[in-house]
Amino acid sequence: MQLTLYTSPGSGNAYKVELLLRLLKLPYQARAVSLVRNENLSAEFLARNRFGQIPVLVDGDLVLTDSHAILMYLAGQYPDASGHEWAPLEPALLARIMRWLSVSANEIQNGLAIPRAVKLLNWPYDYAQGVRMGYRILGIMDDHLAGREWLALSHATVADLACYPYVMLASEGGIDTSGYRAVRAWLERVEALPGFWPMPRLPGLPAVPLMPAPPRG
Ligand SMILES: N[C@@H](CCC(=O)N[C@@H](CS)C(=O)NCC(=O)O)C(=O)O
C-alpha cells in the first residue's frame, strides 16, 4: 500500500481525509499544494483533478478526488483493525450516512466553509448569505443531535468526520456556535474518539467578529 494525500494547510476538506487516515492508522505521505500560489491550477495538478481542488488521494494506480468519495473508499478498502465500522454498506445505514455527506458538501460547505474562505482568503462570495445558511444548518444539526450522539448512526461514522471540520472552524468565518449546545457536545465527542488527531491550525489568522446568531424558535 502506497498512499499519497495532496492536501493544503487550513483545508477542512483535506483534514477530514487525513483524520480518517490517522484513525485507521494508515501510513501515508502528505504533499502540500499551495492554493495561494495557484499550484492547484497547474497542468500537473489538473491532470490529477480536473476540478483543481484538494484533497486528492493516490493509492497505487488509483487517483481519487473529492473528500467524501475518499472517505467512503478508505472506510471500505481499509477496515478498521478495531472492528469499528466507519461506513457500513447496508442500504438503510448507508443512506443515512450519505444524507450527511450531502449536508457536508452543500449546507456546511456553503454556510460554514465559504464564509470562512471569504474572511481568510477573500473569496468572492456573498458573505451575508453564507452566514444565514451557516446558522440555519447549525440550528438543524442542533435539533438533530439533541438526544443522539452521532449524526447518522448510533456510533461515529464518516458522516461525523465529514461534517466536523467546518463546524469546528466556524468562528474563523465569524459564525458563533456557542448557542448550539448539542452541536458543541458532538464536537467534543468527535475530539474524544480514540486516536483523534487535531487539525493543525493556521498561525496568525485575523480576528473575525462573530455575527449575531438568529433567535432559536
Ligand atoms: N467537493 C470537494 C470540494 C473540495 C474543495 O473545495 N477544496 C478546496 C480547498 S478546501 C479547494 O481545493 N479549492 C480550490 C479551488 O476550488 O480552486 C471535496 O469535498 O473534496
Ligand as a Chemical Component Dictionary entry (heavy atoms), coordinates in Angstrom:
data_LIG
# 
_chem_comp.id                   LIG 
_chem_comp.type                 NON-POLYMER 
_chem_comp.pdbx_formal_charge   0 
_chem_comp.three_letter_code    LIG 
# 
loop_
_chem_comp_atom.comp_id 
_chem_comp_atom.atom_id 
_chem_comp_atom.alt_atom_id 
_chem_comp_atom.type_symbol 
_chem_comp_atom.charge 
_chem_comp_atom.model_Cartn_x 
_chem_comp_atom.model_Cartn_y 
_chem_comp_atom.model_Cartn_z 
_chem_comp_atom.pdbx_ordinal 
LIG N1  N1  N 0 -16.224 18.661 -3.087 1  
LIG C1  C1  C 0 -14.817 18.802 -2.856 2  
LIG C2  C2  C 0 -14.509 20.238 -2.503 3  
LIG C3  C3  C 0 -13.016 20.425 -2.273 4  
LIG C4  C4  C 0 -12.649 21.873 -2.106 5  
LIG O1  O1  O 0 -13.485 22.789 -2.140 6  
LIG N2  N2  N 0 -11.345 22.074 -1.920 7  
LIG C5  C5  C 0 -10.848 23.414 -1.770 8  
LIG C6  C6  C 0 -9.960  23.533 -0.545 9  
LIG S1  S1  S 0 -10.875 23.193 0.935  10 
LIG C7  C7  C 0 -10.030 23.749 -2.986 11 
LIG O2  O2  O 0 -9.173  22.978 -3.380 12 
LIG N3  N3  N 0 -10.292 24.910 -3.572 13 
LIG C8  C8  C 0 -9.568  25.381 -4.682 14 
LIG C9  C9  C 0 -10.458 25.800 -5.803 15 
LIG O3  O3  O 0 -11.667 25.432 -5.786 16 
LIG O4  O4  O 0 -9.962  26.497 -6.697 17 
LIG C10 C10 C 0 -14.357 17.879 -1.737 18 
LIG O5  O5  O 0 -15.155 17.603 -0.824 19 
LIG O6  O6  O 0 -13.214 17.431 -1.764 20 
# 
loop_
_chem_comp_bond.comp_id 
_chem_comp_bond.atom_id_1 
_chem_comp_bond.atom_id_2 
_chem_comp_bond.value_order 
_chem_comp_bond.pdbx_ordinal 
LIG N1  C1  SING 1  
LIG C1  C2  SING 2  
LIG C1  C10 SING 3  
LIG C2  C3  SING 4  
LIG C3  C4  SING 5  
LIG C4  O1  DOUB 6  
LIG C4  N2  SING 7  
LIG N2  C5  SING 8  
LIG C5  C6  SING 9  
LIG C5  C7  SING 10 
LIG C6  S1  SING 11 
LIG C7  O2  DOUB 12 
LIG C7  N3  SING 13 
LIG N3  C8  SING 14 
LIG C8  C9  SING 15 
LIG C9  O3  DOUB 16 
LIG C9  O4  SING 17 
LIG C10 O5  DOUB 18 
LIG C10 O6  SING 19 
# 
